[in-house]
Amino acid sequence: MSTTLERPRTGRPDVFVPELVYFEPDAMNYPKGKRIHEWAVKQGLPIRMTTSHNRITNLPGESELEQYKIAKRTLVVGIRKTLKFDQSKPSAEYAIPIATGCMAHCHYCYLQTTLGAKPYIRIYVNTDEIMEAANGYIQERVPQITRFEAACTSDPVGLEPISGSLAELIEFMAEQEFGRLRFVTKFHHVDSLLGLKHNGHTRIRFSVNSRYVIKNFEPATSRFEQRIEAAGKVAHAGYPIGFIIAPIIWHDGWEEGYAELLENLAKTLPPGINDLTFELIQHRFTKTAKNTIEKRYPKTKLEMDIEKRKYKWGRWGQGKYVYPDEQANALRLFISERIFDHFPQATIDYFT
């Protein structure tokens, strides 16, 4: 096999298809592992074996940047051995681990630094064991509701055509009196979820933005119109729905861009929709993220001028660069007003 792979596609593929697939041997003992292996063989994809999904060291590529791009098109199929869930506040009580890594190339993404040298995509095949662990966390907190976030380290909707894991979680959580599921996505592959029995126990949120931000900073994600159309489908299927407008970026024409976004949402969602949530997150970055982003996306138009930013301390003693108060307040007020103009019953969970 060649030591290099085809360069990444520049368009926005309808469904992600990796160009290299690794399997842990024990993954073949699970129905999901067998199914994905059969799919990969049918697709004619190069298949390799690995002893651990956490240790992929022989990726092809002549440079660090080339290896990064190839890693983003590499799928690793393995078993999630650690079934102790991380906390995921304020979004939920716990992160439920069904996948790690993302095929998108969002320039600003926090996974740029949190995944470090492991940007390849991992799907875990032992979903029955993961759901059993989730049930244990639910029982510990009864009669309180326990929420699980499925998108802390990945965009599971982008992987759903391969994994089917979200469908399993949604149907599992539908039967849990005290359990709830939530996830956020930049992808539109929701058709397989629309007919599921969900009992209103899963909130699907879409990460949305202005056309300018999607075009310039979110390569390999679903388009502006595709996300809005998918949100309409999900809302008509009766799911609780929400939107994360993030990162909110100050750019030429930002008022028109975010006004257009909310106008289009209002036209697409069912009239009088209730239980609608918004989360608003301004663009922020750390020095580490800035260095990583500039190395991986050397031609990015993403503004990361420290001199134009305010330093905001975080809860763990690490700070980030955010917009100065005047800009941040202008963004918050403008977008909040447009949200309530179109959706007077909506809730804005936070602006940060």
TORKOL-4160 file (C-alpha; in steps of 0.2 Angstrom, whole numbers, padded with zeros to 4 digits, m for minus):
352
<pt num="1" X="0000" Y="0000" Z="0000"/>
<pt num="2" X="0006" Y="0018" Z="m0004"/>
<pt num="3" X="0013" Y="0027" Z="0011"/>
<pt num="4" X="0002" Y="0042" Z="0007"/>
<pt num="5" X="m0016" Y="0044" Z="0005"/>
<pt num="6" X="m0027" Y="0056" Z="m0006"/>
<pt num="7" X="m0028" Y="0074" Z="m0001"/>
<pt num="8" X="m0044" Y="0079" Z="0009"/>
<pt num="9" X="m0059" Y="0083" Z="m0001"/>
<pt num="10" X="m0062" Y="0101" Z="m0002"/>
<pt num="11" X="m0081" Y="0100" Z="m0004"/>
<pt num="12" X="m0094" Y="0095" Z="0010"/>
<pt num="13" X="m0097" Y="0077" Z="0007"/>
<pt num="14" X="m0114" Y="0070" Z="0010"/>
<pt num="15" X="m0109" Y="0056" Z="0021"/>
<pt num="16" X="m0092" Y="0054" Z="0029"/>
<pt num="17" X="m0082" Y="0039" Z="0022"/>
<pt num="18" X="m0064" Y="0037" Z="0029"/>
<pt num="19" X="m0049" Y="0033" Z="0019"/>
<pt num="20" X="m0041" Y="0021" Z="0031"/>
<pt num="21" X="m0049" Y="0010" Z="0045"/>
<pt num="22" X="m0041" Y="0002" Z="0060"/>
<pt num="23" X="m0049" Y="m0012" Z="0070"/>
<pt num="24" X="m0045" Y="m0018" Z="0088"/>
<pt num="25" X="m0046" Y="m0037" Z="0086"/>
<pt num="26" X="m0059" Y="m0039" Z="0100"/>
<pt num="27" X="m0070" Y="m0027" Z="0091"/>
<pt num="28" X="m0075" Y="m0041" Z="0080"/>
<pt num="29" X="m0083" Y="m0050" Z="0094"/>
<pt num="30" X="m0097" Y="m0037" Z="0094"/>
<pt num="31" X="m0111" Y="m0036" Z="0082"/>
<pt num="32" X="m0107" Y="m0017" Z="0078"/>
<pt num="33" X="m0089" Y="m0021" Z="0075"/>
<pt num="34" X="m0093" Y="m0035" Z="0063"/>
<pt num="35" X="m0105" Y="m0024" Z="0054"/>
<pt num="36" X="m0093" Y="m0010" Z="0052"/>
<pt num="37" X="m0080" Y="m0022" Z="0046"/>
<pt num="38" X="m0091" Y="m0029" Z="0033"/>
<pt num="39" X="m0096" Y="m0011" Z="0027"/>
<pt num="40" X="m0077" Y="m0006" Z="0026"/>
<pt num="41" X="m0073" Y="m0021" Z="0016"/>
<pt num="42" X="m0088" Y="m0018" Z="0004"/>
<pt num="43" X="m0082" Y="0000" Z="0002"/>
<pt num="44" X="m0065" Y="m0006" Z="m0003"/>
<pt num="45" X="m0056" Y="0003" Z="0011"/>
<pt num="46" X="m0039" Y="m0001" Z="0017"/>
<pt num="47" X="m0040" Y="m0010" Z="0034"/>
<pt num="48" X="m0027" Y="m0012" Z="0047"/>
<pt num="49" X="m0027" Y="m0020" Z="0064"/>
<pt num="50" X="m0021" Y="m0011" Z="0080"/>
<pt num="51" X="m0019" Y="m0017" Z="0098"/>
<pt num="52" X="m0027" Y="m0001" Z="0105"/>
<pt num="53" X="m0038" Y="0013" Z="0099"/>
<pt num="54" X="m0028" Y="0024" Z="0109"/>
<pt num="55" X="m0012" Y="0021" Z="0101"/>
<pt num="56" X="m0011" Y="0023" Z="0082"/>
<pt num="57" X="0007" Y="0027" Z="0078"/>
<pt num="58" X="0010" Y="0022" Z="0060"/>
<pt num="59" X="m0001" Y="0034" Z="0050"/>
<pt num="60" X="0006" Y="0039" Z="0033"/>
<pt num="61" X="0012" Y="0056" Z="0029"/>
<pt num="62" X="0028" Y="0065" Z="0026"/>
<pt num="63" X="0025" Y="0080" Z="0038"/>
<pt num="64" X="0016" Y="0083" Z="0054"/>
<pt num="65" X="0002" Y="0093" Z="0044"/>
<pt num="66" X="0000" Y="0079" Z="0032"/>
<pt num="67" X="m0002" Y="0066" Z="0045"/>
<pt num="68" X="m0015" Y="0077" Z="0054"/>
<pt num="69" X="m0025" Y="0078" Z="0038"/>
<pt num="70" X="m0024" Y="0060" Z="0036"/>
<pt num="71" X="m0029" Y="0056" Z="0054"/>
<pt num="72" X="m0045" Y="0066" Z="0051"/>
<pt num="73" X="m0049" Y="0054" Z="0038"/>
<pt num="74" X="m0045" Y="0039" Z="0048"/>
<pt num="75" X="m0057" Y="0028" Z="0058"/>
<pt num="76" X="m0053" Y="0017" Z="0072"/>
<pt num="77" X="m0065" Y="0004" Z="0078"/>
<pt num="78" X="m0063" Y="m0002" Z="0096"/>
<pt num="79" X="m0069" Y="m0005" Z="0113"/>
<pt num="80" X="m0072" Y="0008" Z="0126"/>
<pt num="81" X="m0064" Y="0000" Z="0141"/>
<pt num="82" X="m0065" Y="0014" Z="0153"/>
<pt num="83" X="m0084" Y="0015" Z="0158"/>
<pt num="84" X="m0081" Y="0029" Z="0171"/>
<pt num="85" X="m0090" Y="0044" Z="0164"/>
<pt num="86" X="m0083" Y="0061" Z="0164"/>
<pt num="87" X="m0093" Y="0076" Z="0171"/>
<pt num="88" X="m0101" Y="0087" Z="0158"/>
<pt num="89" X="m0107" Y="0103" Z="0166"/>
<pt num="90" X="m0116" Y="0114" Z="0163"/>
<pt num="91" X="m0123" Y="0105" Z="0148"/>
<pt num="92" X="m0127" Y="0088" Z="0157"/>
<pt num="93" X="m0122" Y="0078" Z="0172"/>
<pt num="94" X="m0111" Y="0066" Z="0162"/>
<pt num="95" X="m0103" Y="0064" Z="0145"/>
<pt num="96" X="m0108" Y="0047" Z="0138"/>
<pt num="97" X="m0093" Y="0040" Z="0127"/>
<pt num="98" X="m0099" Y="0033" Z="0111"/>
<pt num="99" X="m0086" Y="0041" Z="0099"/>
<pt num="100" X="m0070" Y="0052" Z="0100"/>
<pt num="101" X="m0064" Y="0063" Z="0086"/>
<pt num="102" X="m0072" Y="0072" Z="0072"/>
<pt num="103" X="m0071" Y="0073" Z="0053"/>
<pt num="104" X="m0074" Y="0091" Z="0052"/>
<pt num="105" X="m0061" Y="0104" Z="0050"/>
<pt num="106" X="m0067" Y="0118" Z="0061"/>
<pt num="107" X="m0053" Y="0130" Z="0063"/>
<pt num="108" X="m0058" Y="0136" Z="0081"/>
<pt num="109" X="m0063" Y="0119" Z="0088"/>
<pt num="110" X="m0057" Y="0115" Z="0106"/>
<pt num="111" X="m0053" Y="0097" Z="0101"/>
<pt num="112" X="m0038" Y="0104" Z="0092"/>
<pt num="113" X="m0030" Y="0105" Z="0109"/>
<pt num="114" X="m0039" Y="0092" Z="0119"/>
<pt num="115" X="m0036" Y="0078" Z="0107"/>
<pt num="116" X="m0018" Y="0083" Z="0105"/>
<pt num="117" X="m0009" Y="0071" Z="0095"/>
<pt num="118" X="m0024" Y="0059" Z="0092"/>
<pt num="119" X="m0036" Y="0068" Z="0080"/>
<pt num="120" X="m0041" Y="0052" Z="0072"/>
<pt num="121" X="m0059" Y="0046" Z="0074"/>
<pt num="122" X="m0064" Y="0032" Z="0086"/>
<pt num="123" X="m0081" Y="0023" Z="0086"/>
<pt num="124" X="m0084" Y="0012" Z="0101"/>
<pt num="125" X="m0093" Y="m0005" Z="0098"/>
<pt num="126" X="m0098" Y="m0010" Z="0115"/>
<pt num="127" X="m0113" Y="0001" Z="0117"/>
<pt num="128" X="m0123" Y="m0011" Z="0127"/>
<pt num="129" X="m0110" Y="m0010" Z="0141"/>
<pt num="130" X="m0109" Y="0009" Z="0139"/>
<pt num="131" X="m0128" Y="0010" Z="0141"/>
<pt num="132" X="m0127" Y="m0002" Z="0156"/>
<pt num="133" X="m0115" Y="0010" Z="0164"/>
<pt num="134" X="m0126" Y="0024" Z="0160"/>
<pt num="135" X="m0140" Y="0015" Z="0169"/>
<pt num="136" X="m0129" Y="0014" Z="0185"/>
<pt num="137" X="m0127" Y="0032" Z="0185"/>
<pt num="138" X="m0146" Y="0035" Z="0183"/>
<pt num="139" X="m0150" Y="0024" Z="0197"/>
<pt num="140" X="m0137" Y="0033" Z="0209"/>
<pt num="141" X="m0147" Y="0049" Z="0207"/>
<pt num="142" X="m0165" Y="0044" Z="0207"/>
<pt num="143" X="m0177" Y="0053" Z="0209"/>
<pt num="144" X="m0166" Y="0067" Z="0201"/>
<pt num="145" X="m0165" Y="0067" Z="0182"/>
<pt num="146" X="m0148" Y="0063" Z="0175"/>
<pt num="147" X="m0143" Y="0070" Z="0159"/>
<pt num="148" X="m0130" Y="0063" Z="0147"/>
<pt num="149" X="m0121" Y="0073" Z="0134"/>
<pt num="150" X="m0115" Y="0062" Z="0119"/>
<pt num="151" X="m0105" Y="0076" Z="0109"/>
<pt num="152" X="m0092" Y="0081" Z="0121"/>
<pt num="153" X="m0078" Y="0073" Z="0111"/>
<pt num="154" X="m0085" Y="0070" Z="0094"/>
<pt num="155" X="m0100" Y="0075" Z="0082"/>
<pt num="156" X="m0110" Y="0058" Z="0083"/>
<pt num="157" X="m0122" Y="0063" Z="0070"/>
<pt num="158" X="m0108" Y="0064" Z="0057"/>
<pt num="159" X="m0104" Y="0046" Z="0062"/>
<pt num="160" X="m0122" Y="0040" Z="0063"/>
<pt num="161" X="m0123" Y="0032" Z="0046"/>
<pt num="162" X="m0108" Y="0021" Z="0051"/>
<pt num="163" X="m0111" Y="0018" Z="0069"/>
<pt num="164" X="m0130" Y="0018" Z="0072"/>
<pt num="165" X="m0125" Y="0022" Z="0091"/>
<pt num="166" X="m0136" Y="0037" Z="0093"/>
<pt num="167" X="m0151" Y="0027" Z="0088"/>
<pt num="168" X="m0147" Y="0014" Z="0101"/>
<pt num="169" X="m0145" Y="0028" Z="0114"/>
<pt num="170" X="m0161" Y="0037" Z="0110"/>
<pt num="171" X="m0171" Y="0021" Z="0111"/>
<pt num="172" X="m0163" Y="0016" Z="0127"/>
<pt num="173" X="m0166" Y="0033" Z="0135"/>
<pt num="174" X="m0184" Y="0033" Z="0130"/>
<pt num="175" X="m0187" Y="0019" Z="0142"/>
<pt num="176" X="m0178" Y="0028" Z="0157"/>
<pt num="177" X="m0189" Y="0038" Z="0168"/>
<pt num="178" X="m0175" Y="0047" Z="0176"/>
<pt num="179" X="m0163" Y="0048" Z="0161"/>
<pt num="180" X="m0161" Y="0060" Z="0147"/>
<pt num="181" X="m0149" Y="0062" Z="0132"/>
<pt num="182" X="m0143" Y="0077" Z="0123"/>
<pt num="183" X="m0131" Y="0080" Z="0109"/>
<pt num="184" X="m0126" Y="0094" Z="0097"/>
<pt num="185" X="m0121" Y="0093" Z="0079"/>
<pt num="186" X="m0115" Y="0102" Z="0063"/>
<pt num="187" X="m0122" Y="0088" Z="0052"/>
<pt num="188" X="m0138" Y="0085" Z="0044"/>
<pt num="189" X="m0139" Y="0066" Z="0044"/>
<pt num="190" X="m0154" Y="0064" Z="0055"/>
<pt num="191" X="m0166" Y="0054" Z="0044"/>
<pt num="192" X="m0163" Y="0038" Z="0053"/>
<pt num="193" X="m0167" Y="0046" Z="0070"/>
<pt num="194" X="m0184" Y="0053" Z="0065"/>
<pt num="195" X="m0195" Y="0038" Z="0067"/>
<pt num="196" X="m0188" Y="0032" Z="0083"/>
<pt num="197" X="m0197" Y="0031" Z="0099"/>
<pt num="198" X="m0189" Y="0044" Z="0110"/>
<pt num="199" X="m0203" Y="0049" Z="0122"/>
<pt num="200" X="m0196" Y="0067" Z="0122"/>
<pt num="201" X="m0181" Y="0061" Z="0132"/>
<pt num="202" X="m0168" Y="0066" Z="0119"/>
<pt num="203" X="m0164" Y="0085" Z="0115"/>
<pt num="204" X="m0155" Y="0087" Z="0098"/>
<pt num="205" X="m0146" Y="0103" Z="0097"/>
<pt num="206" X="m0139" Y="0110" Z="0081"/>
<pt num="207" X="m0123" Y="0121" Z="0081"/>
<pt num="208" X="m0127" Y="0135" Z="0069"/>
<pt num="209" X="m0119" Y="0151" Z="0063"/>
<pt num="210" X="m0119" Y="0164" Z="0049"/>
<pt num="211" X="m0115" Y="0159" Z="0032"/>
<pt num="212" X="m0098" Y="0168" Z="0033"/>
<pt num="213" X="m0092" Y="0158" Z="0048"/>
<pt num="214" X="m0098" Y="0141" Z="0040"/>
<pt num="215" X="m0090" Y="0145" Z="0024"/>
<pt num="216" X="m0073" Y="0151" Z="0031"/>
<pt num="217" X="m0070" Y="0141" Z="0047"/>
<pt num="218" X="m0081" Y="0125" Z="0046"/>
<pt num="219" X="m0074" Y="0115" Z="0032"/>
<pt num="220" X="m0081" Y="0097" Z="0030"/>
<pt num="221" X="m0097" Y="0101" Z="0039"/>
<pt num="222" X="m0115" Y="0102" Z="0033"/>
<pt num="223" X="m0120" Y="0118" Z="0024"/>
<pt num="224" X="m0131" Y="0132" Z="0032"/>
<pt num="225" X="m0147" Y="0127" Z="0023"/>
<pt num="226" X="m0144" Y="0108" Z="0027"/>
<pt num="227" X="m0143" Y="0111" Z="0045"/>
<pt num="228" X="m0158" Y="0122" Z="0046"/>
<pt num="229" X="m0168" Y="0109" Z="0036"/>
<pt num="230" X="m0162" Y="0095" Z="0047"/>
<pt num="231" X="m0168" Y="0105" Z="0062"/>
<pt num="232" X="m0185" Y="0107" Z="0055"/>
<pt num="233" X="m0186" Y="0088" Z="0052"/>
<pt num="234" X="m0181" Y="0085" Z="0070"/>
<pt num="235" X="m0193" Y="0097" Z="0077"/>
<pt num="236" X="m0208" Y="0090" Z="0067"/>
<pt num="237" X="m0203" Y="0073" Z="0074"/>
<pt num="238" X="m0207" Y="0079" Z="0091"/>
<pt num="239" X="m0189" Y="0080" Z="0098"/>
<pt num="240" X="m0185" Y="0094" Z="0111"/>
<pt num="241" X="m0173" Y="0105" Z="0101"/>
<pt num="242" X="m0160" Y="0118" Z="0104"/>
<pt num="243" X="m0147" Y="0128" Z="0095"/>
<pt num="244" X="m0130" Y="0133" Z="0100"/>
<pt num="245" X="m0124" Y="0148" Z="0091"/>
<pt num="246" X="m0105" Y="0146" Z="0092"/>
<pt num="247" X="m0093" Y="0153" Z="0090"/>
<pt num="248" X="m0101" Y="0170" Z="0088"/>
<pt num="249" X="m0088" Y="0179" Z="0078"/>
<pt num="250" X="m0087" Y="0198" Z="0075"/>
<pt num="251" X="m0085" Y="0200" Z="0056"/>
<pt num="252" X="m0090" Y="0212" Z="0043"/>
<pt num="253" X="m0109" Y="0210" Z="0041"/>
<pt num="254" X="m0111" Y="0200" Z="0057"/>
<pt num="255" X="m0128" Y="0209" Z="0061"/>
<pt num="256" X="m0135" Y="0204" Z="0044"/>
<pt num="257" X="m0127" Y="0186" Z="0045"/>
<pt num="258" X="m0135" Y="0182" Z="0062"/>
<pt num="259" X="m0151" Y="0191" Z="0058"/>
<pt num="260" X="m0153" Y="0180" Z="0042"/>
<pt num="261" X="m0149" Y="0164" Z="0052"/>
<pt num="262" X="m0163" Y="0167" Z="0065"/>
<pt num="263" X="m0175" Y="0172" Z="0051"/>
<pt num="264" X="m0172" Y="0156" Z="0042"/>
<pt num="265" X="m0174" Y="0146" Z="0058"/>
<pt num="266" X="m0191" Y="0155" Z="0061"/>
<pt num="267" X="m0197" Y="0150" Z="0044"/>
<pt num="268" X="m0192" Y="0132" Z="0045"/>
<pt num="269" X="m0197" Y="0127" Z="0063"/>
<pt num="270" X="m0215" Y="0123" Z="0067"/>
<pt num="271" X="m0225" Y="0138" Z="0072"/>
<pt num="272" X="m0227" Y="0141" Z="0091"/>
<pt num="273" X="m0213" Y="0129" Z="0095"/>
<pt num="274" X="m0211" Y="0127" Z="0114"/>
<pt num="275" X="m0196" Y="0121" Z="0124"/>
<pt num="276" X="m0184" Y="0129" Z="0113"/>
<pt num="277" X="m0166" Y="0132" Z="0120"/>
<pt num="278" X="m0152" Y="0143" Z="0114"/>
<pt num="279" X="m0134" Y="0143" Z="0120"/>
<pt num="280" X="m0123" Y="0158" Z="0114"/>
<pt num="281" X="m0104" Y="0156" Z="0115"/>
<pt num="282" X="m0093" Y="0170" Z="0109"/>
<pt num="283" X="m0076" Y="0165" Z="0100"/>
<pt num="284" X="m0062" Y="0162" Z="0112"/>
<pt num="285" X="m0045" Y="0154" Z="0111"/>
<pt num="286" X="m0030" Y="0151" Z="0122"/>
<pt num="287" X="m0012" Y="0154" Z="0117"/>
<pt num="288" X="m0010" Y="0135" Z="0115"/>
<pt num="289" X="m0025" Y="0134" Z="0103"/>
<pt num="290" X="m0019" Y="0149" Z="0093"/>
<pt num="291" X="m0002" Y="0141" Z="0090"/>
<pt num="292" X="m0010" Y="0124" Z="0085"/>
<pt num="293" X="m0023" Y="0132" Z="0074"/>
<pt num="294" X="m0010" Y="0142" Z="0065"/>
<pt num="295" X="0001" Y="0127" Z="0062"/>
<pt num="296" X="m0014" Y="0116" Z="0056"/>
<pt num="297" X="m0023" Y="0129" Z="0046"/>
<pt num="298" X="m0009" Y="0141" Z="0041"/>
<pt num="299" X="m0021" Y="0151" Z="0029"/>
<pt num="300" X="m0035" Y="0153" Z="0041"/>
<pt num="301" X="m0044" Y="0170" Z="0041"/>
<pt num="302" X="m0048" Y="0167" Z="0060"/>
<pt num="303" X="m0044" Y="0183" Z="0070"/>
<pt num="304" X="m0034" Y="0178" Z="0085"/>
<pt num="305" X="m0025" Y="0195" Z="0089"/>
<pt num="306" X="m0022" Y="0195" Z="0107"/>
<pt num="307" X="m0020" Y="0214" Z="0107"/>
<pt num="308" X="m0038" Y="0215" Z="0102"/>
<pt num="309" X="m0045" Y="0203" Z="0115"/>
<pt num="310" X="m0049" Y="0203" Z="0134"/>
<pt num="311" X="m0041" Y="0189" Z="0145"/>
<pt num="312" X="m0054" Y="0180" Z="0154"/>
<pt num="313" X="m0049" Y="0168" Z="0168"/>
<pt num="314" X="m0057" Y="0151" Z="0169"/>
<pt num="315" X="m0063" Y="0141" Z="0183"/>
<pt num="316" X="m0048" Y="0129" Z="0183"/>
<pt num="317" X="m0035" Y="0143" Z="0183"/>
<pt num="318" X="m0033" Y="0144" Z="0165"/>
<pt num="319" X="m0039" Y="0159" Z="0155"/>
<pt num="320" X="m0045" Y="0162" Z="0137"/>
<pt num="321" X="m0045" Y="0177" Z="0126"/>
<pt num="322" X="m0063" Y="0183" Z="0122"/>
<pt num="323" X="m0070" Y="0199" Z="0115"/>
<pt num="324" X="m0069" Y="0216" Z="0125"/>
<pt num="325" X="m0084" Y="0219" Z="0135"/>
<pt num="326" X="m0091" Y="0232" Z="0122"/>
<pt num="327" X="m0090" Y="0220" Z="0107"/>
<pt num="328" X="m0097" Y="0205" Z="0118"/>
<pt num="329" X="m0112" Y="0215" Z="0124"/>
<pt num="330" X="m0116" Y="0221" Z="0107"/>
<pt num="331" X="m0116" Y="0203" Z="0100"/>
<pt num="332" X="m0126" Y="0197" Z="0115"/>
<pt num="333" X="m0139" Y="0210" Z="0114"/>
<pt num="334" X="m0141" Y="0210" Z="0095"/>
<pt num="335" X="m0143" Y="0191" Z="0094"/>
<pt num="336" X="m0154" Y="0189" Z="0110"/>
<pt num="337" X="m0166" Y="0202" Z="0104"/>
<pt num="338" X="m0168" Y="0193" Z="0087"/>
<pt num="339" X="m0170" Y="0177" Z="0096"/>
<pt num="340" X="m0185" Y="0184" Z="0106"/>
<pt num="341" X="m0192" Y="0193" Z="0091"/>
<pt num="342" X="m0194" Y="0176" Z="0082"/>
<pt num="343" X="m0196" Y="0164" Z="0097"/>
<pt num="344" X="m0204" Y="0173" Z="0112"/>
<pt num="345" X="m0206" Y="0157" Z="0121"/>
<pt num="346" X="m0187" Y="0152" Z="0119"/>
<pt num="347" X="m0175" Y="0151" Z="0133"/>
<pt num="348" X="m0157" Y="0157" Z="0132"/>
<pt num="349" X="m0147" Y="0146" Z="0143"/>
<pt num="350" X="m0132" Y="0156" Z="0144"/>
<pt num="351" X="m0120" Y="0168" Z="0134"/>
<pt num="352" X="m0102" Y="0166" Z="0138"/>
